[in-house]
Amino acid sequence: MNIFLDYHSRTPIYEQIKEQIVLDISRGVLKKDDQLPSLRQLSAQLGLNINTVKRALSELEAQGVIYTIAGKGVFVSGDTESQNIFLQQSLDAVRTSLINAKAMGADREQLEGLLNEIFKGDED
């Protein structure tokens, strides 16, 4: 598991951590019941305040993405419902971006071109 942070992004660091963990789960890098690094290990690895990492993990746990076993650690839940929540959030973000692009003058052909570019190679 590798977490890359963009300190120039407007997205808060704890949100970036959440996104990276969810991305690793969706890509299959992290699987159901895989153990995550401890809170201390993760904060040391990222060079962040432990409270920042704790917030990210707490929110992921509240969303059902991960679970904690006292004295054992933090694990990936593999809960498809939580993955569906993140998929819907991603689709909502895409919708907002498309609406903004349309408002700025993008036409259907340009937007379809982007979609085709993104999905190119998936049909093989």
N, C-alpha and C positions, 0 to 999 in steps of 0.2 A: 504494500500500500504506500503510494507516494502522494503527498499533499503539496500542491504548488500554490503559493499565495501571491496575489498581485496587490502590492501595497499602494499602487497608484489607482486601483479600482475604487469606484464609489460603493461597491458592495462591501458591507462590513466583514471583517476577518472571520467572525464566527459563522457567518452565512457561507463564506467561501469554504470553510472546513466542512460544513454540512453538505454542500454541493459536491465536494470532492469525494466524500464518503459514499454518498448516494450514487455518484457516477461510477465509482469502483464496484459497487454492488450491481448496478445495471449492466456493466461490462463483464461481470463474472469474475473480476479480480478478487472480490470478497464474496463468499458464499454463505449460505445459511449455517449458522452456528460457528462461523469463524470468529476467533478472538481478535479484538482490536488491541492496540498497545494501551497500556494503562494511561490514566489521566496525566500522571507525572511524566511518563515516557514521551507521550505525545506533545506535551507542552515544552519539554526539553528539546525534543527533535525539531519542533517548529520555532523554538526560541520565543515562545509567547507566554504571557501571564497565564497561569493555570486556570484563572476564572474565565478567560476567553474560551479556552478549550472546553471547560466544564459546561459553559452555556451552550455550545454547539452540541455536545453529547447529550445534555439534558433535553434539548429540544428534539433531537433525533429519537431519544427514548420516549418522549411524550407522543411523538408521531408514530411510534411502533416500529421504527426502522431498526433499532438496536434494543437490547435488554441487558440488565445488569444482574449478576449473581454475586451476592455479598461474599467477599473473601476470594472470589474466583476471577472476576473481571467483567469486561463488557464484550458482548457478542452480537453478531448480525442475526436479526430475527428471521429474515427471509420471508416476511409477511407480504403477500402479494397485494393486500389492501393498501399498505403504506406505499408500495411502489406505484400503485395506481394513483394515489394522491399526488405523488411527485410528477408522474406523467401528465396529469391534468394541469398541474401548476405550470409545467413546461409548455403545454399547448396554449394555456392562457397567455403566457408571456409571448409566444409566437403570434397569437392573434393580435395582441396589443402592438407588437412591432409591425405587423402587416398593416394595421389600421394607420399607424404613424407614417409608414412608407407611402401608403396610398394618399394620405393627406399632403405629403410632400411632393406628390406628382408622379410616383411610380405607377406604371400601368400593369395590367394583368400579365402581359407578355414578359415583362421584367421579373415579376414575382414568380411566375411559372418557371422562368429560366433558372431562378435561384433554387426552386424545389427540385428541378431536374438535375441541377448540378450536385445538390446534396445527396440525391438518391442514385446518382450515376454509379453503376457497378453493383448495386444491390440486386438487380434483376438477373444477374448471371447465374 
